[in-house]
Amino acid sequence: MAYRRTKYEITALEMSPNGGCYLIAYSGQRSRAGLLIAMRKFGDELVEKLGVTDDHKITWAGGLRSSATLAGWIISFTGRTQKEAQREGELPWIAA
């Protein structure tokens, strides 16, 4: 059996009481750089599904889990690995 590097779930969570949640990507880099790579890779989908406009700015937060806020959404690592997410049930993909 070949060794596969652990990847971590990145999601976009809407900051409202009935907010939605999308799976953006799985990343082997659990860092701000990993978030930025995923956000760039799925930039068109983020703009469309999250309603991002030219007026919105990204705000970065540090701490144990890097995260960003954008257009009323929190983009962050959930703490679940890809295997856990698949076993427990994946969220809807932002690119779907």
Helices and strands as residue ranges (DSSP letters): E 8-14, E 21-27, H 32-41, H 43-50, E 59-61, E 67-70, E 73-81, H 82-88
